[in-house]
Amino acid sequence: MTGSDTLESRPRRDRHRGRTRPVPIPLLVPALVGLAFLLLPLIALLVRAPWRSLPEQLTSAEVWEALRLSLLCAMAATVLSLVVGVPLAWLLARTRFPGRGFVRALVTLPLVLPPVVGGVALLLAFGRNGVIGQWLDSWFGITLPFTTTGVVLAETFVAMPFLVISVEGTLRAADPRYEEAATTLGASRFTAFRRVTLPLIAPGVAAGAVLAWARALGEFGATITFAGNFPGRTQTMPLAVYLALQNDPAAAIALSLVLLAVSIAVLAALRDRWMTAS
C-alpha cells in the first residue's frame, strides 16, 4: 500500500466511523433493559435521598468519624499498595522466571475471591493463632485483627490487584529500549527504573492508584471479617451504611450518596486515560 493510498483511506475510515447505523431491535431492546437495570437503583437512591436533612446527616459525629476513618485507611492502603505493588508489577512485566503465569494468577485472585473468604484467609494468616500472627503476637506483641491496622491490611489485600494490573499493562505498553539505553550508559537497573521507566508509566500508576483507593474505600466483606465493626476504630463507611440501614435509613442513604459521589469522581478522573486508550 502506497502513502497516497494510506492518506486516501483514512478519511474514508473516518467517515465510516462517524456514520450512524440503524440498531437492530433484537440488540437494542436488551441493551436498553441492561442500561435501565444499572441506572434504576442509582436513580432510586437519588429520589429517596433525604436532601433536606442531608447536611445534618453528614455532619453528625458518627458519620464524620466513619468518613474520616474510611479516607485515612483507604489512603494508607493505597500507599502500601504503591510501595509493594509497583515493584511487583515491574517483576511480572519485565522479568521472566519459572511460574510467572501462576504468580500472576495468584496476584489477581483477590479480584474474583469473595471478600469474606479473603477476610477469613487474613484471619488464618495474621490472627493471634494464625500462621504469621502467632509469631507477631508472641515476639513483638503486635495484634492485627480488629484494629485500624487490620482495616488497612484488609483493604490493601482487595485493592492492590487493581494497581498491579494497571501498572503491569502500562509497563508492557512502554518501550523497554529506554531502560536498556539507560543501563548501557552506566545506570543501574534501579536507577533506570526510577529515572526513566517510572516517569513513562506515571499515568498508569496514577490510574491504578485511583482504582485501588476507590476499591479500598468501598471494601466491606474482608474488613468486617478481619477487623470487625467498632465505631471510631474499624467502622468504615460501608460498614456504617450496613449498620445504619437497620436503625437509621436516612443516615444509610446519606453515606451511600457520599460513596456514589466518590465513584463518580473516580470515573471522571480516569476518563481521559480511558479515552486515550480507546
Buried (B, 14 or more C-beta within 10 A) or exposed (E): EEEEEEEEEEEEEEEEEEEEEEEEEEEEEEEEEEEEEEEEEEEEBEEEBBEEEBEEBBEEEBBEBBBEBBBBBBBBBBBBBBEEBBBBBBBBBBEEEEEEEEBBEEBBEBEEBEBBEBBBBBBEBBBEEBEEBEEBBEEEEEBBBBBBBBBBBBBBBBBBBBBBBBBBBBBBEBEEEBBEEBBEEEBEEEEBBEEBBEEBBEBBBBBBBBBBBBBBBBBBBBBBBBBBBEBEBBBBBBBBBBBBBEEBEBBBBBBBBBBBEBBEEBEEBBEEBEEEEE
